[in-house]
Amino acid sequence: MAFPAPQHGDDRKGARQAERFNPERASQLDDPSRFEYLAPSAVANLLDVPLGGALADFGTGTGTYALELAQLRPDVTVYALDELPEMLERLRSKLSAAALLNLKPMLAPEAAELIGRMDRVLALNVLHELGDEALQQLAGLLKPDSFALFIDWNAAVERPVGPPTDHVYTPSEAKSRLEGLGWTILLERTFPYHYAFRARAVK
């Protein structure tokens, strides 16, 4: 999905996958088998949010990982951001059962108050869907000297799950795109079906 809400008709410019995620497929995002090949604890370790910090899950979908991260780090405030109300409604229904006070679902128009306040931003499975404009807005959420964690499907490996290969990037393609938009790669890692980059935006 692309976040925040489009400012004009060309908000998808630069994205590898032009179409937005179909909310009718939202149940796929709740599949617990996702944790077998991308463990929430591994994501939390890569994020390394400072004690008492703030994390934005940029394009949270149904909030599957946001919930896990909020449980793993009760000291961190997790802002679950998505442009689709249908996704956040699913998250809110799960949140009422989990009773997590440190997880805050937010629609795109509500996120202006977060600009420049985030210690970390997580972009999980969304880089291939984000336009260049959205990536600039993602960067604007970060505090100075903070970083974003991009984790996305790897086009270079055989996968039984995830989008088609031609909809996503290889690690080298993703790195080139980010660097071309002014991001500095701080750390690289691979998972069975994903790549991960810690990256800092040049402001």
C-alpha positions as CSV (number, residue, x, y, z in Angstrom):
1,M,0.0,0.0,0.0
2,A,1.0,3.6,-0.5
3,F,1.0,6.0,2.4
4,P,0.2,8.8,3.1
5,A,-3.0,9.8,1.2
6,P,-2.2,10.9,-2.4
7,Q,-1.5,14.6,-2.9
8,H,-2.1,14.4,-6.7
9,G,-2.9,11.8,-9.4
10,D,0.8,10.8,-9.8
11,D,1.4,9.7,-6.2
12,R,2.5,6.2,-7.3
13,K,5.4,7.5,-9.5
14,G,8.5,5.4,-8.9
15,A,6.7,2.3,-7.4
16,R,7.5,-1.1,-8.9
17,Q,3.9,-2.3,-8.3
18,A,1.4,0.3,-9.6
19,E,-1.8,-1.0,-8.0
20,R,-2.6,-0.7,-4.3
21,F,-3.1,-3.7,-2.1
22,N,-6.7,-5.0,-2.4
23,P,-8.3,-4.9,1.1
24,E,-10.4,-8.0,0.1
25,R,-7.1,-9.9,0.5
26,A,-6.6,-8.6,4.0
27,S,-6.9,-12.0,5.7
28,Q,-3.6,-13.0,4.1
29,L,-1.9,-10.4,6.3
30,D,-3.2,-12.0,9.4
31,D,-1.7,-15.4,8.6
32,P,0.5,-16.4,11.6
33,S,2.7,-18.5,9.3
34,R,4.4,-15.2,8.2
35,F,6.3,-15.4,11.5
36,E,8.0,-18.6,10.4
37,Y,10.1,-16.8,7.7
38,L,10.1,-13.3,9.2
39,A,10.0,-13.4,13.0
40,P,8.8,-10.3,14.9
41,S,11.7,-10.6,17.3
42,A,14.1,-10.3,14.4
43,V,12.3,-7.2,13.1
44,A,12.4,-5.7,16.7
45,N,16.1,-6.4,16.9
46,L,16.8,-4.7,13.6
47,L,14.7,-1.7,14.6
48,D,16.5,-1.3,18.0
49,V,14.1,1.4,19.1
50,P,15.6,3.5,22.0
51,L,14.0,3.0,25.4
52,G,10.7,4.8,25.6
53,G,10.9,5.7,21.9
54,A,8.4,6.1,19.1
55,L,8.0,3.8,16.1
56,A,5.8,4.4,13.0
57,D,4.7,1.2,11.2
58,F,4.4,2.8,7.7
59,G,1.7,1.0,5.8
60,T,0.7,-1.3,8.7
61,G,-2.1,-3.1,6.8
62,T,-4.0,-5.1,9.4
63,G,-1.3,-4.4,12.0
64,T,-0.1,-8.0,12.4
65,Y,3.5,-6.9,13.1
66,A,2.6,-3.7,14.8
67,L,0.7,-5.7,17.4
68,E,3.7,-8.0,17.9
69,L,6.2,-5.2,18.2
70,A,4.0,-3.4,20.7
71,Q,3.9,-6.5,22.8
72,L,7.6,-7.1,22.6
73,R,8.4,-3.5,23.5
74,P,5.8,-2.1,25.9
75,D,8.0,0.9,26.6
76,V,7.7,2.0,22.9
77,T,4.7,3.8,21.4
78,V,3.9,2.2,18.1
79,Y,1.9,4.3,15.6
80,A,0.3,2.0,13.0
81,L,-0.2,4.1,9.9
82,D,-2.3,3.1,6.9
83,E,-4.3,4.9,4.2
84,L,-7.1,2.3,4.1
85,P,-9.8,2.6,6.8
86,E,-10.7,-1.1,6.2
87,M,-7.3,-2.2,7.3
88,L,-7.3,-0.1,10.5
89,E,-10.8,-1.4,11.4
90,R,-9.4,-4.9,11.4
91,L,-6.5,-3.7,13.5
92,R,-8.8,-2.0,16.0
93,S,-10.9,-5.1,16.4
94,K,-7.7,-7.1,17.3
95,L,-6.5,-4.3,19.5
96,S,-9.6,-4.3,21.7
97,A,-8.8,-7.9,22.5
98,A,-5.1,-7.3,23.1
99,A,-5.6,-4.2,25.2
100,L,-2.3,-2.6,24.2
101,L,-2.2,1.0,25.3
102,N,1.1,1.6,23.4
103,L,-0.3,0.9,20.0
104,K,-2.1,3.7,18.2
105,P,-3.8,3.1,14.8
106,M,-3.8,6.2,12.6
107,L,-5.1,7.2,9.2
108,A,-2.9,9.1,6.8
109,P,-4.5,12.6,7.4
110,E,-3.9,12.2,11.2
111,A,-0.1,11.6,10.8
112,A,1.0,15.3,10.3
113,E,1.5,15.5,14.1
114,L,4.2,12.8,13.9
115,I,6.5,14.7,11.5
116,G,10.0,14.8,12.8
117,R,9.1,12.9,16.0
118,M,9.8,9.2,15.1
119,D,12.9,7.4,16.4
120,R,12.3,4.6,13.9
121,V,10.0,4.0,10.9
122,L,9.3,0.5,9.7
123,A,8.3,-0.1,6.1
124,L,7.4,-3.8,5.9
125,N,6.5,-5.2,2.5
126,V,5.6,-1.8,1.1
127,L,8.7,-0.5,-0.7
128,H,7.6,-2.0,-4.0
129,E,4.3,-0.1,-3.6
130,L,5.5,3.2,-2.4
131,G,5.8,6.1,-4.8
132,D,8.8,8.5,-4.6
133,E,6.6,11.1,-2.9
134,A,5.5,8.7,-0.2
135,L,9.2,7.8,0.5
136,Q,9.9,11.5,0.9
137,Q,7.0,11.8,3.4
138,L,8.3,8.7,5.2
139,A,11.6,10.4,5.6
140,G,9.9,13.4,7.1
141,L,8.6,11.4,10.0
142,L,12.1,10.7,11.3
143,K,14.0,12.6,14.0
144,P,17.5,13.8,12.9
145,D,20.0,10.9,12.9
146,S,17.3,8.3,13.2
147,F,16.7,5.6,10.6
148,A,14.0,3.6,8.7
149,L,14.0,-0.1,8.4
150,F,12.9,-1.3,4.9
151,I,12.0,-5.0,4.7
152,D,10.5,-6.3,1.5
153,W,10.0,-9.4,-0.6
154,N,13.1,-10.5,-2.5
155,A,12.7,-10.9,-6.2
156,A,15.9,-12.8,-6.4
157,V,14.7,-15.9,-4.5
158,E,12.1,-18.6,-5.1
159,R,9.1,-17.9,-2.9
160,P,5.9,-19.9,-2.3
161,V,4.3,-16.7,-0.9
162,G,4.2,-12.9,-1.6
163,P,3.7,-10.9,-4.8
164,P,4.9,-12.0,-8.2
165,T,8.6,-11.5,-8.9
166,D,8.1,-8.7,-11.4
167,H,6.2,-6.7,-8.8
168,V,9.1,-6.5,-6.3
169,Y,12.8,-5.7,-6.2
170,T,16.0,-7.6,-5.9
171,P,18.1,-6.3,-3.0
172,S,20.4,-4.5,-5.4
173,E,17.5,-2.9,-7.2
174,A,16.0,-1.8,-3.9
175,K,19.3,-0.4,-2.7
176,S,19.8,1.5,-5.9
177,R,16.3,3.0,-5.7
178,L,16.8,4.2,-2.1
179,E,20.2,5.6,-2.7
180,G,18.9,7.4,-5.8
181,L,16.4,9.1,-3.6
182,G,19.0,10.3,-1.1
183,W,19.0,7.4,1.4
184,T,22.2,6.1,3.0
185,I,22.2,2.4,3.6
186,L,23.5,1.7,7.1
187,L,23.0,-2.1,7.4
188,E,21.9,-4.9,5.1
189,R,20.4,-8.3,5.9
190,T,18.6,-11.1,4.2
191,F,15.9,-13.5,5.4
192,P,14.5,-16.6,3.6
193,Y,12.1,-14.5,1.4
194,H,13.0,-10.9,2.3
195,Y,15.8,-8.4,2.3
196,A,16.2,-5.7,4.9
197,F,18.0,-2.3,4.9
198,R,18.5,0.1,7.7
199,A,18.6,3.5,5.9
200,R,19.0,7.1,6.9
201,A,17.5,9.9,4.8
202,V,19.6,12.8,3.8
203,K,17.6,15.9,4.7
